[in-house]
Amino acid sequence: METTKKSTFKVLFYLKKNAPKKNGKVTVMCRITINGNQSAFSTKLDISASNWDLKYGRVLGKSREAQDVNGKLDKIRLGIEECYSKILKNEGAVNSTKLKNAFLGMESGEMTFFKFYEQFLSDYEKKVNSGLRVNGTRSKYKTLLRHLRNFVLTKYGYSDVSFNDLTPDFVQDFDYYLRDDQSLTHNTIWLYMIGFTTLCRLAMSRKHLAFNPFSEYKNTKKGMATRGISSRYFFYLYGNP
């Protein structure tokens, strides 16, 4: 069901039916509309499409799962409405993109993962120009960033992510995206994950990331006897950031 404020502000929940999960469930999306302009993002909630009430934008029934999902949707709606009121009061105007970013904790002044990544690439380029790093490694990082941006946009509808979004599930879903959607080889995925791990470790060392999202992730290059992602390959393939 849509929530309307001053006839210009609407919040709508809908299903992303064109991208079902392997278990058959689909993701619940949230669309914010202000004066006809729309911004959407993933709620990170997955349900069976047959249990969705299209008219009211909620899960049908009174099962524990339905109550849990509906409760979370209510919290999202309330949070968006509170952000809307706050921005409108403080600034006098608000658009859908600003509201979405404010709700997701990604306002312009805050450090996000992709801002951090872009800063990392800028610093790395200076090292390449000084002869301290090689250009081939910089190219790997730039390609990895492109894959990450496409993944986040495709799966969540985000243009950026906060550090809190980097969870073990995020890492595993990115692996599936590279494997299933991009049809990359196992060893190519292994290589990209080394670069991703390097960025996460750097973010942790600088206190942006509170925990290691790779704590549950295991991957081994085919033809190697090692398990997981061995730290000695960071320096071999990506160097010291």
Secondary structure, DSSP 8 states (H G I E B T S, - for coil): --EEETTTEEEEEEE-TTS--TTS-EEEEEEEEETTEEEEEEEEEEE-GGGEETTTTEE-SSSHHHHHHHHHHHHHHHHHHHHHHHHHHHHS---HHHHHHHHTT--TTS--HHHHHHHHHHHHHHHHHTTSS-HHHHHHHHHHHHHHHHHHHHHH--SS--GGG--HHHHHHHHHIIIIIS---HHHHHHHHHHHHHHHHHHHHTTS-SS-TTTT-----TT----S--THHIIIII---
